[in-house]
Amino acid sequence: MFFRTSKNVKNIFNNVSYKYDFLNDLLSLGLHNLWKRELVSLANPRAGENWGDLCCGTGDISFIINKKVLPNGRVIGIDNAESILDIAKKKSENVKNNSIIWHQEDIFNIKKEDYRFDGICMSYGLRNLNNVYKGLTKVYEILKEDGKAAFLDFNHAKEKSLTDKFQKLYLRNIVVPISSIFKLSKEYSYIEKSIEDFPCGEELIKISNKIGFKKIQFKTLFFGQMCILLIQK
Ligand SMILES: C[S@@+](CC[C@H](N)C(=O)[O-])C[C@H]1O[C@@H](n2cnc3c(N)ncnc32)[C@H](O)[C@@H]1O
């Protein structure tokens, strides 16, 4: 039985870190790059702004935002798993005009006095938090007034819908067997359970509303497999 504590999730991402980018490219046939670009394009960071990439992993979103906020803006990539963050740091050595700062920190331990973001992106992070409500509340606390946040993740589709069936088929017959070649099947099997526990679109909208966000939008991508939540403080 797997309990989604911050420590257990951190162990998963430390274990997968060395193959994380490779498997993302392979298992999505590179499509995750398009979805990430779509996320940042909808979030619309502007030159001079101060953005956070929470649960930044190997930093894909930070690198995209970095180009948009230059020359005077800044990106802070935050993740609690040291091995995956080390890869982000290594990758950023080759980035020109780099405004990115990396912080190893648990999202739930962030102090609201330490950050004030114009905007926040989180890609494939929200689903991994053991409490989505608390995660979104934290995002609310560290955003400036009118600040925006954008989330990309697997969509929790209606049970037994075609989308749900396809998602399970893909995870069980493609993702887990391929990851098992690298002895990572236990880590990648966790995705299906995490989607099951992740709120569906309507619930995400309700939670965001309850926390106090306004201008809430939810859209699905790739035949309902992925989703984007856009919210404003
Ligand atoms: C699926 S990866 C996503 C990485 C990257 N954003 C991407 O889209 O490729 C999820 C990331 O969330 C991080 N994470 C999960 N829970 C966290 C927490 N409580 N605090 C900080 N980072 C967390 C993990 O370490 C992992 O790097």
The ligand as a MOL file (V3000), in Angstrom:
LIG
                    3D

  0  0  0     0  0            999 V3000
M  V30 BEGIN CTAB
M  V30 COUNTS 27 29 0 0 0
M  V30 BEGIN ATOM
M  V30 1 C 5.8230 14.7670 -12.1490 0
M  V30 2 S 7.0950 15.7930 -11.5520 0 CHG=1
M  V30 3 C 6.8630 17.2550 -12.5120 0
M  V30 4 C 8.1480 17.9470 -12.8170 0
M  V30 5 C 8.0500 19.0900 -13.8000 0
M  V30 6 N 7.2260 20.1690 -13.3060 0
M  V30 7 C 7.5280 18.6030 -15.1260 0
M  V30 8 O 6.4220 18.9990 -15.5170 0
M  V30 9 O 8.2130 17.8390 -15.7930 0 CHG=-1
M  V30 10 C 6.4780 16.2910 -9.9810 0
M  V30 11 C 7.4880 17.0450 -9.1510 0
M  V30 12 O 6.8510 17.5320 -7.9690 0
M  V30 13 C 7.7830 17.4810 -6.9180 0
M  V30 14 N 7.0300 17.5140 -5.6570 0
M  V30 15 C 6.0590 16.6660 -5.2570 0
M  V30 16 N 5.5970 17.0220 -4.0460 0
M  V30 17 C 6.3000 18.1230 -3.6750 0
M  V30 18 C 6.2760 18.9580 -2.5250 0
M  V30 19 N 5.4580 18.7150 -1.5080 0
M  V30 20 N 7.1110 20.0150 -2.4880 0
M  V30 21 C 7.9710 20.2570 -3.5120 0
M  V30 22 N 8.0470 19.4990 -4.6250 0
M  V30 23 C 7.2120 18.4470 -4.7060 0
M  V30 24 C 8.5260 16.1740 -7.1760 0
M  V30 25 O 9.7620 16.1080 -6.5190 0
M  V30 26 C 8.6560 16.1750 -8.6850 0
M  V30 27 O 9.8710 16.7250 -9.1160 0
M  V30 END ATOM
M  V30 BEGIN BOND
M  V30 1 1 1 2
M  V30 2 1 2 3
M  V30 3 1 2 10
M  V30 4 1 3 4
M  V30 5 1 4 5
M  V30 6 1 5 6
M  V30 7 1 5 7
M  V30 8 2 7 8
M  V30 9 1 7 9
M  V30 10 1 10 11
M  V30 11 1 11 12
M  V30 12 1 11 26
M  V30 13 1 12 13
M  V30 14 1 13 14
M  V30 15 1 13 24
M  V30 16 1 14 15
M  V30 17 1 14 23
M  V30 18 2 15 16
M  V30 19 1 16 17
M  V30 20 1 17 18
M  V30 21 2 17 23
M  V30 22 1 18 19
M  V30 23 2 18 20
M  V30 24 1 20 21
M  V30 25 2 21 22
M  V30 26 1 22 23
M  V30 27 1 24 25
M  V30 28 1 24 26
M  V30 29 1 26 27
M  V30 END BOND
M  V30 END CTAB
M  END
